[in-house]
Amino acid sequence: MKLSIVVPAYNCRTYIDECLTSIMDQMRDDSELIVIDDGSDDGTDRILEGYSDDPRVKIILRSHEGASGARNAGIDAASGDYITFVDCDDRLKSGFLRRAEDLLPAAPDMIIFGFERLFLDGRSEISAVEDHFYPDMSSFADEYIRTRVMLIYSACNKFYDKKLIDLYHIRFSTDLEFGEDRLFNYSFLLRAKTVLTSGIIMFDYMQRSLCSMSSKHFPGFFPVLYRLHEEKMKCFLTLSKGTDRDERENFVNYDMKRTVTTAIDRFPEHPEEIDENLPPICRIVFGDGYNEEDRRRLMKADIPDQSEWSLKPCDNAAISCLL
């Protein structure tokens, strides 16, 4: 089955060769590599010219619009039965594609692989899933609600059935600074019928610098997190048919609590986010009648136990109707 591998590239002159070589050294002749240069100004485009003579490679040059727009351009250009995404600063594991091809005859709509995170200090950390075929989306959603370990966030550790992407015109959101992978995956899962998880490790996730998302100020950080939470709940509570009310409520409250604490953990480094994000957080945790003492409790990260929350998300009518 033909595979389309999409690589968005932006100002990655020093390591793009490492990424593309790791792919082309193991790519079959009936697959394609689509590299989208997203308006680089460091000479990345000149390096890509060296790959343009290979009939398996498509090079697309465009103005800078971000990774989501570049991935969408890659989707539009892809002709494979399956499509996957690789970031330009990562590299495929040696022999991965040969091993992954053995899974394709099962024709799952999505395949989820593991990956290895490589840190600047030499440490490494593997994130993996077990080998399992889910013949329907309810069994997959049931398992995720109970275990929460399916590696569902990234778009770079998955194979997607291209027919579904085309049929429902699934694309990456271009209005988010983070979390667009999650929304893409939730949209795909709501339309899929089967999922296969594999213990094969797909790629090395390379830490190229000490900069991280936590070091940058994001205006309206919590509203984005809350949107991601809502879309996640919509996806898995809609798909799950085998979980009971307690399991669903624990799932919603656990994810809501993580959403709140993730925003609060940023306050010491980004105090400008307090006034932006604390009022909606207080309303969610304490209800509309929150006071200054409640604000201080949150500022100390003294998050009340879930049983003390004024708002029980599963009492929301939109979610209750799914229980």
C-alpha positions in Angstrom: 0.0 0.0 0.0 1.4 3.4 -0.9 2.4 5.7 1.9 2.6 9.4 1.8 5.1 10.9 4.3 4.6 14.6 4.9 7.4 16.7 6.4 6.8 20.5 7.1 10.2 22.3 7.0 11.0 25.7 8.4 14.5 27.1 9.0 15.9 23.7 9.6 19.0 23.9 7.4 21.3 22.3 10.0 19.3 19.1 10.5 16.8 18.6 7.6 19.3 16.2 5.9 19.3 14.0 9.0 15.5 13.8 8.9 15.1 13.2 5.2 17.9 10.7 5.0 16.3 8.6 7.8 13.2 8.4 5.7 14.6 7.9 2.2 17.0 5.2 3.3 14.1 2.9 4.0 11.3 4.2 1.7 9.8 2.0 -0.9 9.6 3.0 -4.6 5.7 3.1 -4.4 5.7 5.6 -1.6 6.2 9.3 -1.6 7.9 11.9 0.5 6.3 15.4 0.5 8.4 18.2 1.9 6.8 21.6 2.4 9.2 24.4 2.9 7.1 26.9 4.9 8.9 30.1 3.9 12.3 29.3 5.3 14.9 32.1 5.2 18.0 30.3 6.3 18.7 28.3 3.1 16.6 25.3 3.9 15.0 25.6 0.4 18.5 25.3 -1.3 19.1 22.1 0.6 15.8 20.7 -0.5 16.7 21.3 -4.2 19.2 18.4 -3.8 16.3 16.0 -3.3 14.1 17.2 -6.1 15.5 14.8 -8.7 14.2 11.7 -6.8 10.9 10.7 -8.4 9.6 9.7 -4.9 10.0 13.2 -3.6 7.7 16.3 -4.0 9.1 19.6 -2.8 6.5 22.4 -2.2 7.6 26.0 -1.6 5.2 28.3 0.1 5.1 31.5 2.2 5.4 31.1 6.0 2.0 30.3 7.6 3.0 27.7 10.2 3.2 24.0 10.6 -0.6 23.4 10.4 -0.9 25.2 7.0 2.2 23.3 5.8 0.7 19.9 6.8 -2.6 20.8 5.1 -0.7 21.6 1.9 0.9 18.2 2.2 -2.4 16.5 2.7 -3.7 18.2 -0.5 -0.7 16.9 -2.4 -0.7 13.4 -1.1 -1.8 10.4 -3.1 -1.0 7.5 -0.8 -3.4 5.0 0.7 -2.1 6.1 4.1 -0.5 9.3 5.2 1.9 10.1 8.1 3.6 13.2 9.4 7.2 13.6 10.4 8.6 16.8 12.0 11.7 18.2 10.3 13.8 18.0 13.5 13.0 14.3 14.1 14.2 11.1 12.5 12.6 7.7 11.7 13.9 4.7 13.5 16.0 2.5 11.2 13.9 -0.3 9.6 10.7 1.2 10.9 8.9 1.4 7.5 9.6 -2.2 6.7 8.2 -3.3 10.0 5.2 -1.0 9.8 4.3 -2.3 6.3 3.5 -5.7 7.8 0.6 -4.1 9.7 -1.1 -2.6 6.7 -2.9 -5.7 5.3 -5.1 -5.5 8.4 -6.4 -2.2 6.8 -7.0 -0.3 10.1 -8.2 3.3 9.7 -5.5 4.5 12.1 -2.2 2.9 13.4 -0.6 4.3 16.6 3.1 3.8 17.2 5.5 4.6 20.0 8.4 7.0 19.9 11.6 7.8 21.8 12.3 11.2 23.2 16.0 12.1 23.2 17.1 15.0 25.5 20.1 17.3 25.2 21.7 15.9 28.4 21.8 12.4 26.8 18.8 11.0 28.6 16.1 9.1 26.6 12.5 8.2 27.3 10.3 5.8 25.4 6.6 6.3 25.1 4.9 3.1 23.8 1.6 1.3 23.4 0.9 -2.4 23.3 0.1 -4.4 20.2 -3.7 -4.5 19.9 -6.4 -4.3 17.2 -9.6 -2.5 18.1 -12.4 -3.7 15.8 -14.7 -0.8 16.7 -14.2 2.6 18.1 -16.2 1.9 21.3 -13.6 -0.6 22.4 -10.8 1.9 21.7 -12.5 4.7 23.5 -13.4 2.5 26.5 -9.8 1.5 26.8 -8.6 5.1 26.7 -11.1 6.3 29.2 -10.0 3.6 31.6 -6.2 3.8 31.0 -5.5 7.2 29.3 -2.3 5.9 27.8 -3.0 5.6 24.0 -0.6 8.4 22.8 -3.4 10.2 21.1 -2.1 13.7 21.1 0.6 13.8 18.4 0.1 13.5 14.7 3.6 12.3 14.1 3.3 8.7 15.6 0.3 7.6 13.4 -0.7 6.3 10.0 -4.0 7.7 8.8 -6.3 6.2 6.1 -6.2 8.9 3.5 -9.7 8.1 2.2 -11.2 9.2 5.5 -9.2 12.4 5.5 -10.4 13.2 2.0 -14.0 12.1 2.5 -14.5 14.3 5.5 -12.0 17.0 4.6 -10.1 16.7 7.9 -7.5 19.4 8.3 -5.3 20.9 10.9 -6.6 24.1 12.6 -4.6 27.1 11.6 -6.0 29.4 14.4 -4.2 27.7 17.3 -0.7 28.2 18.6 -0.7 24.7 20.2 -3.0 21.7 20.3 -3.8 21.5 16.6 -2.6 17.8 16.5 -5.1 16.9 19.1 -8.1 18.4 17.3 -7.0 16.7 14.1 -6.9 13.3 15.8 -10.2 13.8 17.6 -11.9 14.7 14.3 -10.4 11.6 12.6 -11.3 9.2 15.5 -14.9 10.3 15.4 -15.0 9.1 11.7 -12.8 6.0 12.0 -14.0 2.5 12.4 -10.9 0.6 13.5 -7.6 1.4 15.3 -4.5 -0.7 15.6 -1.9 0.1 18.3 1.7 -1.2 17.8 4.6 -1.6 20.1 7.0 -0.6 17.2 8.9 2.6 18.0 8.4 4.9 15.0 10.9 7.8 15.5 13.3 9.7 17.6 11.8 12.9 19.0 14.8 15.2 19.2 15.2 18.0 21.7 17.1 20.6 19.7 17.1 23.4 22.3 16.2 24.1 25.9 13.3 26.4 24.8 9.9 24.9 25.4 6.2 25.9 25.3 6.4 26.8 29.0 9.0 29.6 28.3 6.6 31.5 26.0 3.6 33.7 27.0 0.4 32.6 25.3 -2.5 35.1 25.6 -5.6 33.3 26.4 -3.8 30.1 27.3 -6.5 28.6 29.5 -9.3 29.1 26.9 -7.3 27.1 24.4 -6.7 24.4 27.0 -10.4 24.3 27.8 -11.3 24.0 24.1 -9.0 21.1 23.8 -10.6 19.5 26.9 -14.1 19.9 25.5 -13.2 18.4 22.1 -11.5 15.5 23.9 -14.6 14.8 26.0 -16.9 15.2 22.9 -14.8 12.6 21.1 -14.4 9.9 23.7 -17.7 10.2 25.4 -19.4 10.0 22.1 -17.4 6.9 21.0 -17.5 5.0 24.3 -20.4 2.5 24.7 -18.9 0.2 27.3 -18.0 2.5 30.2 -20.3 3.2 33.1 -21.2 6.6 34.6 -18.5 6.5 37.3 -15.8 5.8 34.8 -16.9 8.6 32.5 -17.2 11.1 35.4 -13.8 10.2 36.7 -12.4 10.6 33.2 -14.0 14.1 32.7 -13.0 15.3 36.2 -9.4 13.9 35.9 -8.9 15.7 32.5 -10.6 18.9 33.8 -8.3 18.9 36.8 -5.2 18.5 34.6 -6.4 21.3 32.4 -6.7 23.7 35.4 -3.4 22.7 37.0 -1.6 23.0 33.7 -2.7 26.7 33.4 -1.9 27.5 37.1 1.6 25.9 36.9 2.5 28.6 34.4 1.7 31.5 36.8 5.1 31.8 38.5 6.9 32.1 35.2 4.2 34.1 33.4 2.4 36.3 36.0 0.8 38.3 33.2 -1.4 35.2 32.6 -3.0 35.4 36.1 -5.5 38.1 35.3 -6.2 36.5 31.9 -6.8 33.0 33.1 -7.7 33.0 36.8 -11.3 34.3 36.6 -12.5 31.5 34.3 -10.6 28.9 36.3 -12.2 30.0 39.5 -15.6 29.8 38.0 -15.0 26.3 36.9 -13.5 25.1 40.2 -15.6 27.0 42.7 -18.7 28.2 40.8 -19.9 31.7 40.2 -19.7 32.6 43.9 -15.9 32.3 44.2 -14.1 34.8 46.5 -10.6 36.1 47.2 -9.8 33.2 49.5 -10.6 30.8 46.6 -8.3 32.8 44.4 -5.5 32.5 46.9 -6.0 28.7 47.2 -5.6 28.3 43.5 -2.5 30.6 43.4 -0.9 28.3 46.0 -1.8 25.4 43.7 -4.1 24.1 46.6 -6.5 22.5 44.2 -9.5 21.1 46.1 -10.3 17.4 45.8 -12.5 16.6 42.9 -15.4 15.8 45.3 -15.3 19.5 46.5 -15.7 21.0 43.1 -18.7 23.3 42.7 -19.0 22.2 39.1 -19.4 18.5 38.4 -18.8 18.4 34.6 -20.9 15.3 34.2 -23.9 17.1 35.6 -23.7 19.2 32.4 -26.8 18.3 30.3 -24.7 18.1 27.1 -22.5 15.4 28.7 -25.3 13.7 30.7 -27.1 12.8 27.6 -24.2 10.7 26.5 -24.2 8.6 29.8 
